[in-house]
C-alpha cells in the first residue's frame, strides 16, 4: 500500500514538472538575434558624385548619412558603389 501511494505521488510530481516545463517553453520568447532584425542597405554610385569631390566633400556626405543612422560598410571597387547599412 505504501509503494502504491509513493508511486502515485511520484507520478503526479513528474507530471507537474513536465507540465511546468512545457508552459515555460511556450511562454518564453527568446530574444531575436541581430541578424534576425531588419537591416537596410543603401548604395551610392560613384558615377553620381562629382569627379572633383575632395576629402571634405566625402566627410560631409558620410556625416550626413551617419546622422540618418547609416553606417559605411565598404566601397565595391568592381561596381563603383559605396555601401551603407542601418
Beta strands, then each sheet from edge to edge (+ up, - down):
strand 1: 41-45
strand 2: 71-76
strand 3: 81-85
sheet 1: 1+ 3- 2+
end
